[in-house]
């Protein structure tokens, strides 16, 4: 029992919570860019958070289900339709055998997550089904979806109980135009006072040279107080590095395991999903928060997701 790919979409890859525990060997984590939407889609169809979803970027695929299934789509609204009838976002939907799921015009966001009850039949590579397209492993043959691909379903025909998506307060998920919250990075104090103020006072545009590895930003240059050389050190999802040209780069899900540029700041966990839904050309503004504030927000989000899972 499977799904046939009629059209692959712009860039559709299978992602889970990432390939953790292998960074010491130089293996990137990968995983969903918008972990919150990934978790919600799985929650709605009764899957464990760790199970893979199909991450769809900007233009979704056209898929034919040869078995009955229950699906949910969260994240960006890419106008999903089932046999040309609109599919609601953030809700479990039953799909009859032979039905076609397609996507149309982007309404909001950039990345949508498609979960199927019971999950996709994908091999695990280093304990994860996440696609690493650069190294060509994980997911479906290490590649984004291609026309005529066939995706196996782990438990086709078993429909899930229909859960409900959690509601998030404004401090956990702020408005789209709110500043992206960051903490001071390891090398914050080594940047000039003008650079520190500039990061928090100026807007930075997401450039077209942005992808799952990192968002390259364009704006007023950020300079160190004095020249220095750095050894490569650990980086994380959301680390903001500043290369020699002064234009910051936000490292994303497909980042490497280390980097040699100074780290001025780090995007907090609860704002990474919002960042993952932003398009090239959009303007980012930053707001600095404390580690305690970042921890408190992450805990609140985790509890809301946990409570929704228990209620499903």
C-alpha positions as CSV (number, residue, x, y, z in Angstrom):
1,X,0.0,0.0,0.0
2,X,1.5,3.3,-1.0
3,X,1.3,6.8,-2.3
4,X,2.3,7.6,-5.9
5,X,4.0,10.9,-6.7
6,X,2.4,12.5,-9.8
7,X,4.1,15.8,-9.4
8,X,6.9,16.2,-6.8
9,X,6.4,19.9,-5.9
10,X,9.3,22.4,-5.6
11,X,11.2,20.7,-2.8
12,X,9.5,17.9,-0.8
13,X,11.5,15.9,1.6
14,X,10.8,13.5,4.5
15,X,11.9,14.9,7.9
16,X,11.5,13.9,11.5
17,X,13.0,15.4,14.7
18,X,16.5,15.0,13.3
19,X,19.6,12.7,13.4
20,X,20.8,13.4,16.9
21,X,23.8,11.8,18.5
22,X,26.1,11.8,15.5
23,X,27.4,15.3,15.3
24,X,30.6,14.2,16.9
25,X,31.2,12.3,13.6
26,X,30.4,15.4,11.5
27,X,26.9,14.2,10.6
28,X,24.3,17.1,10.4
29,X,21.1,16.8,12.4
30,X,18.7,17.7,9.5
31,X,15.1,17.3,10.6
32,X,12.0,19.5,10.2
33,X,12.6,23.2,9.7
34,X,9.3,24.0,11.6
35,X,9.4,21.4,14.4
36,X,6.1,22.8,15.9
37,X,4.1,22.3,12.7
38,X,5.7,18.8,12.3
39,X,4.7,17.8,15.8
40,X,1.1,19.2,15.4
41,X,0.6,17.3,12.1
42,X,1.7,14.0,13.8
43,X,-0.4,14.8,16.9
44,X,-3.5,15.2,14.8
45,X,-3.2,11.7,13.2
46,X,-2.2,9.9,16.3
47,X,1.5,9.5,15.5
48,X,4.5,9.8,17.8
49,X,6.3,13.1,17.4
50,X,9.4,11.3,16.2
51,X,7.7,9.9,13.1
52,X,8.5,11.4,9.8
53,X,6.3,13.9,8.0
54,X,6.6,15.2,4.4
55,X,8.0,18.7,4.4
56,X,6.6,20.7,1.5
57,X,8.3,23.9,0.3
58,X,6.2,26.7,-1.4
59,X,4.7,24.5,-4.1
60,X,3.3,21.2,-2.9
61,X,3.2,17.9,-4.8
62,X,0.3,15.9,-6.3
63,X,-0.1,12.5,-4.6
64,X,-2.4,9.6,-5.3
65,X,-3.3,7.3,-2.3
66,X,-3.9,3.7,-3.3
67,X,-5.2,2.9,0.2
68,X,-7.5,4.7,2.7
69,X,-5.6,6.8,5.1
70,X,-5.9,9.7,7.6
71,X,-3.8,12.7,7.0
72,X,-3.2,16.1,8.6
73,X,-1.4,19.2,7.2
74,X,0.1,21.9,9.4
75,X,2.4,24.8,8.9
76,X,2.1,26.9,5.7
77,X,-1.2,27.0,3.9
78,X,-0.4,25.9,0.3
79,X,-4.1,25.5,-0.6
80,X,-4.4,21.7,-0.2
81,X,-7.2,19.9,-2.0
82,X,-8.5,16.4,-2.0
83,X,-10.1,15.5,-5.3
84,X,-10.4,19.2,-5.9
85,X,-12.2,19.8,-2.6
86,X,-10.4,22.1,-0.1
87,X,-8.7,20.4,2.8
88,X,-8.7,22.2,6.2
89,X,-5.4,22.9,7.8
90,X,-4.6,21.6,11.3
91,X,-7.3,18.9,11.2
92,X,-7.3,15.2,10.7
93,X,-8.9,14.3,7.3
94,X,-9.9,10.8,6.0
95,X,-8.6,10.0,2.5
96,X,-10.4,7.3,0.5
97,X,-8.4,4.9,-1.6
98,X,-7.8,6.3,-5.0
99,X,-8.0,9.9,-3.9
100,X,-5.7,12.6,-5.2
101,X,-4.1,15.2,-2.8
102,X,-2.9,18.3,-4.6
103,X,-1.8,21.8,-3.6
104,X,-2.3,25.2,-5.2
105,X,-1.5,28.8,-4.5
106,X,0.4,29.7,-1.4
107,X,-1.7,31.6,1.2
108,X,0.6,31.9,4.2
109,X,4.0,30.6,5.2
110,X,6.6,28.7,3.3
111,X,6.7,25.1,4.6
112,X,3.8,22.7,5.2
113,X,4.0,19.3,6.9
114,X,2.0,16.3,5.7
115,X,1.5,13.5,8.3
116,X,-0.2,10.1,7.6
117,X,-1.6,8.0,10.4
118,X,0.8,5.1,11.0
119,X,3.6,6.9,9.2
120,X,5.6,6.4,6.0
121,X,7.5,3.2,5.3
122,X,11.1,4.6,5.3
123,X,14.4,3.1,6.3
124,X,16.2,4.7,9.3
125,X,19.8,5.9,8.7
126,X,21.6,6.6,12.0
127,X,18.2,6.4,13.8
128,X,16.5,8.9,11.6
129,X,14.4,9.1,8.4
130,X,15.3,12.7,7.8
131,X,16.5,13.5,4.3
132,X,20.1,14.7,3.9
133,X,20.0,15.8,0.3
134,X,23.6,16.9,0.1
135,X,25.0,13.6,1.3
136,X,22.1,11.7,-0.3
137,X,20.9,9.5,2.5
138,X,17.8,9.3,4.6
139,X,14.2,9.8,3.5
140,X,13.4,8.3,0.1
141,X,16.7,7.5,-1.4
142,X,18.3,10.6,0.0
143,X,16.6,12.8,-2.4
144,X,13.6,15.2,-2.6
145,X,10.5,13.6,-4.1
146,X,10.6,12.9,-7.8
147,X,7.9,12.2,-10.4
148,X,6.7,8.6,-10.3
149,X,8.2,7.9,-6.9
150,X,6.3,5.4,-4.8
151,X,6.1,6.0,-1.0
152,X,5.1,3.1,1.1
153,X,2.7,3.4,4.0
154,X,3.5,1.6,7.2
155,X,-0.1,0.9,8.3
156,X,-2.5,1.8,5.4
157,X,-6.2,1.7,5.9
158,X,-6.1,2.3,9.7
159,X,-7.8,5.6,10.5
160,X,-6.8,7.6,13.5
161,X,-8.9,9.2,16.2
162,X,-9.3,12.8,15.3
163,X,-7.4,15.1,17.7
164,X,-7.3,18.8,18.0
165,X,-4.3,21.2,17.5
166,X,-3.2,23.1,20.6
167,X,-3.8,26.8,20.9
168,X,-0.6,28.8,21.6
169,X,-0.6,32.1,23.6
170,X,0.9,35.2,22.0
171,X,4.1,35.1,23.9
172,X,4.9,31.6,22.6
173,X,3.8,32.2,19.1
174,X,3.8,36.0,18.5
175,X,2.3,37.8,15.5
176,X,4.1,37.3,12.2
177,X,5.6,40.8,12.2
178,X,6.9,40.6,15.7
179,X,10.7,40.7,16.2
180,X,12.5,37.4,16.2
181,X,13.8,36.8,19.7
182,X,17.5,36.0,20.2
183,X,19.9,35.4,23.1
184,X,23.4,36.9,23.1
185,X,25.9,34.6,21.4
186,X,29.2,33.3,22.6
187,X,31.2,36.1,20.9
188,X,28.6,38.9,21.5
189,X,31.0,40.9,23.7
190,X,33.6,40.8,21.0
191,X,31.4,42.8,18.6
192,X,31.5,46.6,18.6
193,X,28.8,48.4,20.5
194,X,27.6,49.7,17.2
195,X,27.2,46.2,15.9
196,X,25.3,45.1,19.0
197,X,22.9,48.0,18.7
198,X,22.7,47.5,14.9
199,X,21.5,43.9,15.2
200,X,18.7,44.9,17.5
201,X,17.7,48.2,15.9
202,X,18.0,47.5,12.1
203,X,16.0,45.3,9.8
204,X,17.7,42.5,7.8
205,X,16.4,41.1,4.6
206,X,16.4,37.3,3.9
207,X,18.3,37.0,0.7
208,X,17.5,34.5,-2.2
209,X,20.7,32.7,-1.2
210,X,18.9,31.1,1.7
211,X,17.9,27.4,2.2
212,X,17.6,24.7,4.7
213,X,21.3,25.0,5.6
214,X,21.1,28.7,6.5
215,X,19.4,32.1,5.9
216,X,21.8,34.7,4.5
217,X,20.7,38.2,5.6
218,X,21.4,41.6,4.0
219,X,21.6,44.8,6.0
220,X,24.0,47.1,7.9
221,X,27.3,45.3,8.4
222,X,28.1,43.9,11.8
223,X,31.8,44.3,12.8
224,X,34.0,43.0,15.6
225,X,35.5,45.5,18.0
226,X,38.9,44.2,16.9
227,X,40.1,41.6,14.3
228,X,40.5,38.0,15.6
229,X,41.0,34.5,14.4
230,X,38.7,31.7,15.6
231,X,38.9,27.9,15.6
232,X,35.8,26.1,14.4
233,X,33.4,25.5,17.2
234,X,30.0,24.0,17.8
235,X,27.0,25.6,16.2
236,X,23.2,25.0,16.7
237,X,19.9,25.5,15.0
238,X,19.4,29.3,15.1
239,X,23.0,30.3,15.6
240,X,23.7,33.7,14.0
241,X,27.2,33.7,12.6
242,X,28.9,36.8,11.1
243,X,31.4,36.2,8.3
244,X,34.0,38.8,7.3
245,X,31.6,40.8,5.0
246,X,29.5,41.6,8.1
247,X,26.3,40.2,6.8
248,X,24.8,37.7,9.3
249,X,23.9,34.1,8.5
250,X,21.2,32.2,10.6
251,X,22.1,28.5,10.6
252,X,19.1,26.3,10.0
253,X,18.1,22.6,10.1
254,X,20.7,21.3,7.6
255,X,23.6,23.3,9.2
256,X,27.0,21.7,9.6
257,X,28.2,20.5,13.0
258,X,30.7,23.4,13.5
259,X,31.6,26.8,12.2
260,X,34.5,29.2,12.3
261,X,32.7,32.6,12.2
262,X,31.9,34.6,15.4
263,X,28.5,33.9,16.9
264,X,26.7,37.2,17.7
265,X,23.4,35.7,18.8
266,X,21.1,32.6,18.7
267,X,17.4,32.5,17.8
268,X,15.4,31.0,20.7
269,X,13.7,27.7,20.2
270,X,10.1,28.8,20.1
271,X,10.8,31.4,17.3
272,X,12.6,29.0,15.0
273,X,9.3,27.7,13.5
274,X,8.3,31.3,12.7
275,X,11.6,31.9,11.1
276,X,11.3,28.6,9.0
277,X,8.0,30.0,7.5
278,X,9.6,33.3,6.3
279,X,10.3,33.9,2.6
280,X,13.3,35.5,0.9
281,X,12.7,39.2,0.7
282,X,11.0,39.4,4.1
283,X,12.6,41.7,6.7
284,X,13.7,40.4,10.1
285,X,14.0,42.4,13.2
286,X,15.6,41.0,16.4
287,X,14.8,41.4,20.1
288,X,17.2,40.2,22.8
289,X,15.8,38.1,25.7
290,X,17.5,36.3,28.5
291,X,18.3,32.6,28.8
292,X,15.7,32.3,31.6
293,X,13.0,33.8,29.3
294,X,13.9,31.5,26.5
295,X,13.8,28.4,28.8
296,X,10.4,29.5,30.2
297,X,8.9,29.9,26.7
298,X,10.3,26.5,25.5
299,X,8.8,24.8,28.6
300,X,5.4,26.4,28.0
301,X,5.4,25.2,24.4
302,X,6.4,21.7,25.4
303,X,3.7,21.5,28.0
304,X,1.0,22.7,25.6
305,X,2.1,20.1,23.0
306,X,2.2,17.4,25.8
307,X,-1.3,18.2,27.0
308,X,-2.7,18.2,23.5
309,X,-1.1,14.8,22.9
310,X,-2.7,13.4,26.1
311,X,-6.1,14.8,25.1
312,X,-6.0,13.3,21.6
